Amino acid sequence: MPKNLEPDSQFLDKLEWQLSSEFRRMSRLKPAAGKVTVPRWVVAFSLAAGVLLMGVAAITAADSIKGAWRKKIEIARLETEVKLKSAFLEFKKASASKAETQASAGLIREDDSLAIKLGAERSALDLQRALLDLDEVKASGEIPHNELYAPAVGGRDFVSERMAIERKVLELDLGLRRARLERLTQRFDLGLVPRDGLDEFMASTAVQEAGIGDIEKRLDLRKRFLAGTITAEEVEIEDRMTAAERDLRQARSTVDSLKKRLESLQAKEAVGMISNTEVQQAQFGLSYAEAQLSLALVEKDVLSKIK
């Protein structure tokens, strides 16, 4: 709403007085001699409609002002966040530049330099998201919404834009993981890394890759919802099914990894290399992971039976 059309405090202060005055004025109306007499029901209806419309205007104005202070606070918060993240990004860029110089001189490893560089790129995406949130608050007057069934704001799909940023973050992390996996594989070939350590890292990398696919599914759901080919309830069910499948995949990977780790620890305990405490800790971790797996199975089963 243009600033000059926003109700101010004087409007609210005088609104009650204006309504009362208008009611008293209209109640004193009498049909004058020689003029057409208007039926009382017409006068009563007009009066009621007038008061009702003015009441709606008052409520709308009050709600606008009531929400204005929330909007101002949220905008101030996000503007502060943008400033801080902008400064942090500059620090990250300087660190990345320094790391690149050190890597060229052989002072640090290439993958360490890559990690610092990707950290700067991730900070840039973090800033981009903060700016996106700020734009949405300014456009809608509400806090950002991330539900797949949230409406577009001013013709702009903020939900999809945020998911696109999230996908880029995962892609950056995956790039770093693949670089480290290559180095880890080389160390394994030299006998410097145990097999279970390599398997665990490979499994977590596969989960990361699948996470990017999950975002693609969510972006497709969002597109279908905005096109009107799927309802909000259907979006929620399918989105929760995607999340349940992700949780199930992660839980299975964790359980498999912890089982192998427990077997390795039990073998070391048998020859006196470690204490039973480490084995018990691994057993507890496996029990927790198995409970998470059972929960994911239940959630997926419930969602799959919804018609």
N, C-alpha and C positions, 0 to 999 in steps of 0.2 A: 504494500500500500504506500502511495506517495506520502512523504512526511507531512505535507500541508493538509492532508485529509485525515490524519490520525487524531482521535479525540484527546484533548488535553485535560488537565485536572479541573479547570474552570467549567468545562462542559459537564463533568460528573457532579460538581458542586451545585450547579444550577438546574440539573436535569429533574430532580425531584420537585423542586419549586415550579418548574415549567409545567410538569405533568399535572400537579395539583391545580395550578391556575387555569390550565386548559379545561380540566374537568369542571371546575366551578363556573367558568364562562359558558360552556356548552349547556350545563344544567339550568342556567338562567334564561336560555333562549325561549322566547315566546313568539308565536305566529303574529305578525303585525297585521293591522287592518288593511283590507284591500289587496292582500298578497295571497298567493297560493299557499294553503296549509299543507305542510308535509306530514304524513302519517307518523305517529309516535314511534312505531316499530322501525321506521326508516331512520329517524333521529337516533334511536337507541342503538341500532345496528352500526350506524356511522360512528357514533361515539365509542362503542366497544371496539370497532375496527381500528379507529384512530389511536385509542389507548394501547391496544394490542401491538400495533405496528411500532409505536414509540417505545413500548416495553421491549420488543425484540431488538430495536436499535440500541436501547440502553444496555441490554444484556450483551449484545455483540461488542459494544464499545468497552464494557467492563471486562469481558473476556480478553479483548485485544490488549488492554492495558495490563491485565493480570498476567498475560503471557509475555508481555514486552520485557518485563524485568528478568524473566527466565532466559529469554533470547539474548539479552544484553550480557548476562553472566556467562552463558555458554559461548557466545562469540568472544568475550574477553578471555575465557579459558583457552579456547582454541587458538586465538591470536598469540597468546603467551606460549602455547605449545609449539606453534609454528616458529616463533623467534628462537626458542631453545633448540629445536631440531635443526634449524638453519645454522646456528652456531656450532652445533655438534657435527653437522655435515662438513663444515669447513675444517674442523679439527681432524675428522676422519680422512678427508682428502689430503691434508698435509701429511698425515701418518702414512697413507698409501704411497705418496710420492717419495717419502723418505725410505720406506721399505723397498720400493722398486730400485732405488739407488743402491741400497745395501745389498740387495740380491744380485745386482749387476757386478758388484765388487766381491761377491762370494762371502759376504759377512753373515747372511742368513739364507735359509733354504728357499727354493722357488715356491714351494707349496705354502710356506709361511707368508711370503710376500703376496701370494694369491689370496690367502685368507684375509689379509688386511685390506686388499683391494676390493674383495667382495663385500667386506664389512662396510666400506665407504659406499658402495653401490646400494647396499641394503638400507643404509641411512638415508640415501636419496629417495628410495621408495617409501620409507617411513615418513619423510617430509611430504612427499606427494600425497600420501593418504591423509595426513593432517590438513593439508590445503583442501583436499576433497571434502573432508568433514566440515570444514569451515564454510565452503561454498554451499553445502546442503543446509546448514543451519541458517545461513543468511537467506536462502531461497524459501525455506519452509517454516522457519521459526521454531522448529522442533529439533530434538537431538537426532543424530543420524540413525536410520533404521537399516538393519542388515537382513531382515527376513526376505526370503525369496518372493513372498507375496506382497511386499510393501509396494505402494504405488510409485510411479515415476514422479519426479518433482520438477515442475516447469518444463516438461518434455525431456528431462535428463535422467538417465538411469544410473543413479549413484551406486546402487547395489552391485550391478555388473562391473562398474569401474573399480570398486573396491576389490571384488573377486579377481579382476585382472591383475591388480597390484599384488594380491596374495599369491597368484600363480607365478608371477615374476620372482617373488621372494623364494618360493620353493625351487624354482629353476636355478637361482643363484646358489642355494644350499646344495642342490644336487650336483651342480658343476664342481663345487669344492669337494664333495664326497667322492665323486668319480676320480678326481685327481689324487685324493688320498688313498682311494682303493687301489689305484695303479701302483702307488708307492708301497702300499701294504702287501700287495701281491708279490712285488719284487723282493721284499724282505722275507716273505714266507718261502719263496723259492730258494733263498739263501739259508733257510733254517733259523731265521731270527724271530719269527712270529709263529705261535702255535696255530694249529688248524682251527680250533674252536674260535679263536679271536678273529680270524679271517672270515669264517662262516657267519659270525655274529654281525660283522660290519657289512657283509654282502646282503644279509637279510634286512638290515635297517635301511640300506640303500634302495632295495626293492620296494620297501614300504613307502619311501620318499617318492619314488617314481609313480607308484600307484596313487599317491596323494594328488599329484598333478592331474591324473585322469579323473579323480573325484571332482576337482574344481571344474573341469570341462563338462562333466555331467550337470553340475549345479548351474553353470552358465546356460546350458541348453534348457534346463527347467525354467530358468528365469525368462529366457527368450520366449518360450511357449506360453508362459503366464501372461506376459505383456501383450502377446499376440491374441490372447483370449481363447486359446485352444485347450487350456487346462485350468481347473478351478484352484482357489487358494488351498482348499483342503487336500486336493490331489497333489499339489506342489509340496505341502508339508509332509504328506505320507511318503512320497517318493524321495524327498530330501532326507527324511529320517531313515529310510531304508538304505540310502547311500552311506549315511553316517554309520549305521549299524554294520554294514558290510565292511567299512573301513576299520571299525573297532574290532570286528571279528578277525579280519586279516592281521591286524597288529597284534591281537591277543594270541593268535596261533603262532605267529612268528616268535613272540616273546616266550611262549611255552616251549616251543621246540628248542630255542636257544638255551633256555634255563635248564632244560632236561639234559642237554649235552654238557653244560657247565657242571651240573650236579654229578653226573657220571664221572667227569674228569676229577672233581674234588674228592669223590668217594674213593677213586683209585689212588689218589695221593694220600688220603687218610689211611688207607690200608697198609701202606708201606711207611707210615709215620712221617710223611713230609709236611703235613698240616694237622691242625687240631680239629676236633669234632665241632667246635664252635663255628668254623667257616662252613662246614657241611650243613649245620642246622640253619644258618642264615640263608644258604642257598635253597634249602627245603622250604623255608618260610616264603621266600620270594617266588618259588615255583607254585606254592599253594595259592598265593595271592593272584598270580597270573592266571591260574586255572579257574579261579572264581570269576575273574574278569571275562574269561572266555565263555564260561557258562552264562553269564549275564548277557553277553553279546548274542549268544545263540537264542536265548529267550526273546530278546527284543526283535531279532530278525524274524523269528517264528511268529510272533504276535503281529508284526506289520505285514507279513506275507499273507495272513488270513483276513485282512481287512478288505471288504468288498467295496 
